[in-house]
Amino acid sequence: MEKETIKPDNSAHKKSKLKVGIFCIVAVIVFYLGACFFKGVSAFGKKTYYYAVFENTGGLQASNAVMLNGYKIGQVTNVTMLSDNPVRLCAELMITEPVNIPKDSKVQVAPKDLLGGTVINILMGTDTKFLREKDTMATFVVPAMTDGIDEMKTKINSILVSVDTIALSLKDVLSSEGGAQDLKGTLANLEQTTANLTYILAANKDKVGKLVTNLEAFSNTLQAASPELESIVSNLDNISDSLAQANVKQLVNDASKAVGDIQLMVDKMQRGEGTLGQIVNNDTLYTNLEKSLDSFNALLVDLKANPKKYINVTVFGKKEKTK
């Protein structure tokens, strides 16, 4: 009698594979939900992505929160380098809240607190048009409060060295013979000088007040006369421009030539050349001229005294006899 062939039960095997598949799917879903939970991201909400480009991200990292007026509306999902010369870094922002962001809005990267950390703030603009998904937003970075500490530390160290030097010098003065007494006298003189100055100011309070009033009045007058002063300065500027454009060199050359001609004429006069030089230098000509003038003067006097001597007048055809 032939043995019957027993067929394997495939239904149980299929059920076990189905269970394994369902377990894997559930595990993936749980892993995804857990990852979203730890990241602080809603697993089923709508996500909108924007981009922000920086030269310096100020320590920005993926998973940093994106805030709007102190309320978290998303987070940074990725930071990548676009170029290294110049350095340009791109941050991907995932927004999980239904927010309409105007086109002129800006992304601000600011320090979270003194202990460190960075947060992104969305500063809403006023544009009536809104950003679309995957648009790029304008950015700026707020320096951290601790950025200048190293430089400040260097300056403080320098100040402390100076203070230490002063303290050592003061110590040397006090430890020297009579140093304390000299310092005491110096302080007393300084106190006396301060007291004298206070007394002078108090005694001349009215004069000082009047001086301040006069200075204020002068300032007001100067301010009122400012347009006229500007006009004067403008005129002086025009004069300087005119002088700069004038042929000053030619003018100086002409003046020098004129002075040379005058000097030449004076030299000729001194040497007795020309009529003017003869008159100035020839004593005989001057003497003869003086004698001629004296003779002419004597003739005029005699003519006035004896006119009949020089003028012969006939009356009715009869000639008067000359005595």
Steps between C-alpha positions, in 0.01 A plus 500: 500500500644837395564771763301824466706815440441761778492859369656770726260748664587830321230700678691506831818610324320782321347618826838524665640706208200732520557552871866585440403750228239667717748521788760667276247753373388583853863530610574746217191705585590505868859595420382782273252630757764480774754687287243770423412520868861545611558758226189687608344465154141413434482171313175569317486882470575690181862598453619800296868545416688829455867580459735757653852576372772627738865603485527408869231292670612601850508138620168402343445123483235259386215457750522863620154640560337755268304751711236760423445748784624240749284218360658202327369462145764264364864404505819484297521168319832539320801733460717463189787692339420651162848642426832554677623814319316699612355286776124456457300272728141394441259406779180310426209614718204272551185687609234279657244770582256651245670841486498741204840669488527834310767521231699773678532297821847427636668210677686607813762271655546597865665349809254310716654589836832560675559128533504454124265379236349664196146576399345623176237773517270585212456878483178559311498762224219718371478384138154398380650213300603181677788257458444181311646164597877469443547879472818653646472755782726795590723442803713673763693378805496658847848477662516297818547682829828317556653580160706797629612339826842396371581851375365648824715256696813628323412862578424417864836323533674808359316723748590270788869515401483882503325499839763262635778731377333800665460307825869404500603862433275619782648236726852623417400859578345408834790279601762768422619738771248780546287364215185475708543857624557628146190321377301643788621851412411448134148391592465798735608739221255336262222537756591867553502561123157341468370714785642818340341409168167441671528837676585681174204344321267584788625861522463551127178306456325792331792564266523134407125492438527813287789345307294189430207719391728699269639182352149373440401832338814488284414146396147605406634800305749278321223257414279784371785639290583160359340567157698827462820322605432230246453769233830667601682168487345432160615842371852439633495166329400666171777760543756229564379315191531821293852559632590144424374539143673839444839517326689600814836415346443739206389773742816461707716502187335824375546666839865394508555644149337832600725527806803427280400777255460750784841403638656548154345849473632599843847377406494717183391802703785444744747480210362825349362338188196660335334835562375408846845369589665825378263707711563288808877462464624815307555785752594753225166449325323549830703816577436654155133423528490663843681815366258520207207483736652775719558727193149438378368586844703828509367591153145451616561719806654782288217473245248542774685801647580683167248392240562815289857396461393203293163620356487811265143644478403775236207731578346687198807439291728671747785304648564549864854586576692271701665658794 
